[in-house]
Amino acid sequence: MALARADLESLLRARHLDRTLTTALPAIDPRDDQALAPSSISALDARLGGGFPRGQISELVGPRSSGRTSLLLQMIAAATARGELVALVDALDMFDVPSATAAGVDLDRLLWIRGHIVPNQGLCRELNQRAIEQAIRAFTLVLQAGNFGLVVFDVAEAPIDAVRRLPFTTWLRLQRMVEGSQTACVLVGADAMARSSAGLTLRLAQKAEGAGPGAAVNFGARLFDGLDVQARVVRARAREQEEACVALSTSA
């Protein structure tokens, strides 16, 4: 068995596919600021070992009202505050500029690529699929351009069927493109898509005690201010941090 595994690893390396092997990857050095993109949420960054890994595809997933949009805006704001350029491929054209401004996003450092998908599985199914494919092409062009500290592909409200119909090789190809760069690549969706062996998945959900009628959620200047969120961290590269949980609040 060991010999067969060694032969397989050798073959994958020869074909430049060794990044599909978790064991072939070097560990993330938390002391290397250039290898990580902090979210500027101290509790979360502590669990992530400093932030989201650069040069990898990571995922931010969760149902509607799970806090994913608030966290995404915080990540973008943190990146622009560091002077980085950010690209957002917004597949459903749902980015809210006033909320982004309230969260501290520097819009002058944000490239917003607007898409259009009708979240309807009926007669719009093929239209939705074409729109998703166009969004992927835009995402690809942004990654090829480089020079972005953070690139986000947001399909959180897209029809799940349209996203699942994308070939899995799509994510492998994109991973190869971003690998070795200073770009933190983040997919935002209702469920995991790429499941990259090198990145991480951050799964969000409302805390049980805060989900009832008595939850103090304020839809004011800051998006979902006061929403209590539990984030479950799944990281393939750092086994000791798999399934770690951290409690967050969007009232910060």
C-alpha positions in Angstrom: 0.0 0.0 0.0 2.8 2.4 0.9 4.6 1.7 -2.4 1.4 2.3 -4.4 0.8 5.6 -2.6 4.4 6.7 -3.3 3.9 5.8 -7.0 0.7 7.8 -7.1 2.3 10.9 -5.4 5.2 10.7 -7.8 2.8 10.6 -10.8 0.8 13.5 -9.5 3.9 15.6 -9.0 5.1 14.7 -12.5 1.8 16.0 -13.9 1.9 19.1 -11.6 -1.1 17.9 -9.7 0.5 17.4 -6.4 -1.4 20.2 -4.8 -4.4 17.8 -4.6 -2.4 16.0 -1.9 -2.8 17.5 1.6 0.5 15.8 2.7 2.4 17.4 -0.1 1.7 20.9 1.2 3.9 22.9 3.5 2.4 24.1 6.7 1.2 27.7 6.9 3.6 29.8 9.0 1.4 32.0 11.2 4.4 34.3 11.7 4.5 35.1 8.0 2.2 38.1 7.6 2.5 37.9 3.8 0.9 34.4 3.8 -2.3 35.4 5.5 -5.1 37.9 5.0 -6.5 38.9 8.4 -10.2 39.6 8.7 -9.5 42.1 11.5 -12.0 40.2 13.8 -9.6 39.2 16.6 -11.5 36.1 17.8 -11.8 34.7 14.3 -8.2 35.4 13.2 -7.0 33.7 16.4 -8.9 30.5 15.3 -7.6 30.9 11.7 -4.0 31.2 12.9 -3.8 34.8 11.7 -6.3 35.0 8.8 -7.3 33.5 5.5 -4.5 31.8 3.6 -3.2 33.7 0.5 -2.5 31.7 -2.6 -5.4 29.4 -1.8 -9.1 29.1 -2.4 -11.1 29.3 0.8 -14.9 29.2 1.4 -17.3 31.3 3.4 -20.6 29.3 3.6 -23.9 29.5 5.4 -27.6 29.9 5.0 -29.3 33.3 4.6 -29.1 35.5 7.7 -26.1 33.5 9.0 -23.9 36.5 9.1 -21.9 35.7 6.0 -22.5 39.1 4.3 -21.5 41.0 7.5 -18.3 38.9 7.7 -17.6 39.4 4.0 -17.9 43.2 4.3 -15.6 43.1 7.3 -13.0 41.1 5.3 -13.2 43.5 2.4 -13.0 46.5 4.7 -9.9 45.1 6.4 -8.2 44.4 3.0 -8.9 47.9 1.7 -7.7 49.4 5.0 -4.4 47.6 4.4 -4.2 49.4 1.1 -4.9 46.3 -0.9 -7.0 46.1 -4.1 -10.1 43.9 -3.8 -12.2 42.3 -6.6 -15.8 41.2 -6.0 -17.5 39.0 -8.6 -21.1 39.6 -7.5 -23.0 37.0 -9.5 -26.5 38.2 -8.4 -25.7 41.9 -8.3 -26.6 42.0 -4.6 -23.8 44.0 -3.2 -25.1 46.9 -1.1 -23.0 50.0 -1.3 -24.4 51.8 1.7 -23.8 48.8 3.9 -20.3 48.5 2.6 -19.6 52.1 3.3 -20.9 51.7 6.8 -18.6 48.7 7.3 -15.6 50.8 6.4 -15.0 49.5 2.8 -12.8 51.9 0.7 -14.8 51.8 -2.5 -11.9 53.4 -4.4 -10.0 50.2 -3.9 -12.8 47.8 -4.9 -13.5 46.4 -8.3 -17.1 45.4 -8.3 -18.1 43.0 -11.2 -21.9 42.8 -11.3 -23.7 39.8 -12.6 -27.4 38.9 -13.1 -29.0 35.6 -12.2 -32.7 34.9 -11.7 -33.0 32.7 -8.7 -35.7 30.6 -10.3 -35.3 26.9 -11.2 -38.2 27.0 -13.7 -37.8 28.4 -17.2 -34.8 30.3 -16.1 -32.6 27.3 -15.5 -30.5 27.6 -18.6 -30.2 31.3 -18.3 -29.0 30.9 -14.7 -26.4 28.4 -15.8 -25.1 30.7 -18.5 -24.9 33.5 -16.0 -22.9 31.4 -13.6 -20.5 30.4 -16.3 -20.1 34.1 -17.3 -19.3 34.9 -13.6 -16.7 32.1 -13.6 -15.1 33.6 -16.7 -15.0 37.0 -15.0 -13.5 35.4 -11.9 -10.8 33.7 -14.0 -9.9 37.0 -15.7 -9.5 38.7 -12.3 -7.2 36.0 -11.0 -5.2 36.1 -14.2 -4.8 39.9 -13.8 -3.2 39.5 -10.4 -2.4 42.5 -8.1 -5.4 41.9 -5.9 -5.0 41.2 -2.2 -8.5 39.7 -1.9 -10.7 38.2 -4.7 -14.3 37.2 -3.8 -16.7 35.0 -5.8 -20.2 35.5 -4.3 -22.9 33.1 -5.4 -24.6 32.8 -2.0 -28.1 33.4 -3.3 -27.7 31.7 -6.7 -29.7 28.5 -7.4 -27.9 25.6 -5.8 -28.5 23.5 -8.9 -26.7 26.0 -11.2 -23.6 26.0 -8.9 -23.5 22.2 -8.6 -23.6 21.8 -12.3 -20.2 23.4 -12.6 -17.5 20.7 -13.2 -15.4 20.1 -10.1 -12.3 20.6 -12.4 -13.3 24.3 -12.4 -12.1 24.7 -8.9 -8.9 22.7 -9.5 -8.1 25.0 -12.4 -8.7 28.1 -10.4 -6.7 26.8 -7.5 -3.7 26.3 -9.8 -4.1 29.9 -11.0 -4.1 31.5 -7.5 -1.5 29.2 -6.1 1.7 30.9 -5.0 0.2 34.4 -5.3 -0.5 37.0 -2.7 -4.2 36.8 -3.4 -6.6 35.4 -0.8 -9.4 33.8 -2.8 -12.7 33.4 -1.1 -15.9 31.7 -2.4 -19.2 32.7 -0.8 -22.1 30.3 -1.0 -24.9 28.5 0.8 -22.8 25.4 0.9 -19.2 24.3 0.2 -18.2 24.2 -3.5 -14.5 23.7 -4.0 -13.5 21.9 -0.8 -9.9 22.8 -1.5 -7.3 20.7 0.3 -5.2 23.8 0.7 -7.6 26.4 1.8 -10.2 26.4 4.5 -14.0 26.4 4.9 -15.7 28.7 7.4 -19.3 27.6 8.0 -21.5 30.2 9.6 -24.8 29.8 11.5 -26.8 31.8 14.0 -26.2 30.8 17.6 -29.2 28.8 18.9 -29.8 31.1 21.8 -29.8 34.1 19.5 -32.1 32.8 16.8 -35.4 33.2 18.6 -37.9 36.1 18.7 -36.0 37.7 21.5 -32.7 38.1 19.5 -31.5 41.7 19.6 -30.8 42.3 15.9 -30.7 45.9 14.8 -31.0 46.6 11.0 -29.5 50.0 11.2 -26.4 51.7 9.9 -24.4 48.6 10.2 -25.6 45.5 8.4 -27.2 43.0 10.9 -25.8 44.8 13.9 -26.0 42.7 17.0 -26.4 39.3 15.2 -24.7 36.5 17.3 -23.0 34.0 15.0 -21.2 30.8 15.4 -18.4 30.0 12.9 -17.1 26.5 12.5 -13.6 26.4 11.0 -12.7 23.4 8.8 -9.1 23.6 7.6 -7.5 20.7 5.7 -4.0 21.9 6.0 -4.0 22.4 9.8 -5.5 19.2 11.2 -5.4 20.5 14.8 -7.8 23.3 13.9 -10.5 21.2 12.1 -14.0 21.6 13.5 -12.9 24.5 15.8 -15.8 26.9 16.7 -15.7 30.5 17.5 -18.6 32.8 18.6 -18.9 36.1 16.9 -21.1 39.2 17.0 -21.7 41.6 14.2 -22.1 44.4 16.7 -18.3 45.1 16.7 
